[in-house]
Amino acid sequence: MATLMYDGAAQATRLDEIGGRFDPWLLGAVVALVCLGVVMVGSAAIAGAGQNVGHWYFLSRHLLYVGAGIGLALVLMRTELKQIEQLSLWLLGACVVALLVLWIPHVGKTINGARRWLNLGPASFQVVEMVKVFYLIWLASYLKRYSEEVAEIWYAMLKPVGVVGVLVLLLLLQPDFGSSTLLVGITLCMLLLGGAPISRLIAPVLVLIPGFVALVIFEPYRVRRFVSFMDPWQDQLGAGYQLSNALMAIGRGEWFGVGLGGSVQKLSYLPMAHTDFIFSVIAEELGLVGVTLVIALYALLVGRALWLGMKCVEMRRHFSGYLAFGIALWMGVQSFISMGVNLGILPTKGLTLPLVSYGGSSVVMTCAAMGLLLRVSWEYERAVRQVARRKATGATAAVMPAVGPARSDMASTPVRTQAASAARTRTETPAQAALRRAR
């Protein structure tokens, strides 16, 4: 018994010593997008000369944000996901508190009529970027604990809808219509992946659609954005100014672009060339080839994250799986909206291109999300190796009992032969004994 306990403890120790591996495809896509962002922000930084700052002002600050984001990602890549999961409820509370703190005088900061930033002295922090990461952690933890109830009970499905409703309400007060739409879309998709029937999701969607339409109609600037999106050339120097210049930049790029650094539209013609409309600069300077490469990198990132989430769920690592699903949906939806706005197929939302656009809080928290995703891949690989070790150990244990008795029989064969010889000696006659000795 003691030997069995010792063997079990030794096997557990050996399993704990098995490490994982970061998914090379995920890591490659993330590194490529970050490097592309540094290059393109540096190219678009020349537009800073028209904003009373130096040519390399935005690039130098972007490098600082990327460094901070990489540092935070490295910390998360070395943190066990179960420890993060245990903090999920506290992180959700932090989301609500942070959105409320914005309304404290001298703490929240208003820029261009929107109160979205925390005043940190020399820098500002956009709270919604933190909310995206923290909320996804809570939602993944919730779906892990109540996935069966979500598939069967109305209340279990409506609880995340209520939580995201509170967050959206606080975001709309800023106002931040784009991030609100993003959170609602991610929540509905996550509930669907968590097992909620489509028929039960129809009712919340039918309630939300009129609400979002009303928000557009009752805000004049949103109406202008929607009208300019439909026909930017009708008011090219007014409401359609951004989109018309973005389309001109994309058109100038043609197949191979005008060359890195050769964009004309970024020279104070295209507003937000280094943030919301950096995709247009990429199209102008790198052409259709560069645009295709960017889309391929996002497709690789999102597709690999979805595959990783599916594999984790199959291994019953539900928190890891749902977290990978959530980050994949975030990256996929936000990049699609950002590129769609630049291409004129979606109204302006004010969402950056993840990992590429300039932006302090956006870059830092997106890198943090990538750190979580890479940690999911590391723990999945570790689990796969541990399962393989268990199977190998179990096969060896199954073979040993079959080998043991055979060796015991072989060892006892001389003993049985000697006993049989002694028995024959006792029963033979003296004449038979003499004949045996003569032979």
Secondary structure as the mmCIF struct_conf table of DSSP 4:
data_model
#
loop_
_struct_conf.conf_type_id
_struct_conf.id
_struct_conf.beg_label_comp_id
_struct_conf.beg_label_asym_id
_struct_conf.beg_label_seq_id
_struct_conf.end_label_comp_id
_struct_conf.end_label_asym_id
_struct_conf.end_label_seq_id
HELX_RH_AL_P HELX_RH_AL_P1 ALA A 2 ASP A 16
TURN_TY1_P TURN_TY1_P1 GLU A 17 GLU A 17
HELX_RH_AL_P HELX_RH_AL_P2 PRO A 24 ALA A 44
HELX_RH_3T_P HELX_RH_3T_P1 ALA A 45 GLN A 51
TURN_TY1_P TURN_TY1_P2 ASN A 52 ASN A 52
BEND BEND1 VAL A 53 VAL A 53
TURN_TY1_P TURN_TY1_P3 HIS A 55 TRP A 56
HELX_RH_AL_P HELX_RH_AL_P3 TYR A 57 MET A 77
TURN_TY1_P TURN_TY1_P4 ARG A 78 ARG A 78
BEND BEND2 THR A 79 THR A 79
HELX_RH_AL_P HELX_RH_AL_P4 LEU A 81 GLN A 86
TURN_TY1_P TURN_TY1_P5 LEU A 87 LEU A 87
HELX_RH_AL_P HELX_RH_AL_P5 SER A 88 VAL A 101
TURN_TY1_P TURN_TY1_P6 LEU A 102 TRP A 103
BEND BEND3 ILE A 104 ILE A 104
TURN_TY1_P TURN_TY1_P7 PRO A 105 VAL A 107
STRN STRN1 GLY A 108 ILE A 111
TURN_TY1_P TURN_TY1_P8 ASN A 112 GLY A 113
STRN STRN2 ALA A 114 ASN A 119
BEND BEND4 GLY A 121 ALA A 123
STRN STRN3 SER A 124 GLN A 126
HELX_RH_AL_P HELX_RH_AL_P6 VAL A 127 GLU A 152
HELX_RH_AL_P HELX_RH_AL_P7 TRP A 154 LEU A 172
TURN_TY1_P TURN_TY1_P9 LEU A 173 PRO A 175
HELX_RH_AL_P HELX_RH_AL_P8 PHE A 177 LEU A 193
TURN_TY1_P TURN_TY1_P10 GLY A 194 GLY A 195
HELX_RH_AL_P HELX_RH_AL_P9 ILE A 198 ILE A 217
TURN_TY1_P TURN_TY1_P11 PHE A 218 PHE A 218
HELX_RH_AL_P HELX_RH_AL_P10 PRO A 220 MET A 230
HELX_RH_3T_P HELX_RH_3T_P2 PRO A 232 ASP A 235
TURN_TY1_P TURN_TY1_P12 GLN A 236 GLY A 240
HELX_RH_AL_P HELX_RH_AL_P11 TYR A 241 GLY A 253
TURN_TY1_P TURN_TY1_P13 GLU A 254 PHE A 256
BEND BEND5 VAL A 258 VAL A 258
TURN_TY1_P TURN_TY1_P14 LEU A 260 GLY A 261
BEND BEND6 VAL A 264 VAL A 264
TURN_TY1_P TURN_TY1_P15 GLN A 265 TYR A 269
BEND BEND7 LEU A 270 LEU A 270
TURN_TY1_P TURN_TY1_P16 PRO A 271 PHE A 277
HELX_RH_AL_P HELX_RH_AL_P12 ILE A 278 GLU A 314
TURN_TY1_P TURN_TY1_P17 MET A 315 ARG A 316
HELX_RH_AL_P HELX_RH_AL_P13 HIS A 318 LEU A 343
TURN_TY1_P TURN_TY1_P18 GLY A 344 GLY A 344
BEND BEND8 ILE A 345 LEU A 346
TURN_TY1_P TURN_TY1_P19 PRO A 354 VAL A 356
BEND BEND9 SER A 357 SER A 357
HELX_RH_AL_P HELX_RH_AL_P14 GLY A 360 THR A 427
BEND BEND10 GLU A 428 GLU A 428
HELX_RH_AL_P HELX_RH_AL_P15 PRO A 430 ALA A 438
#
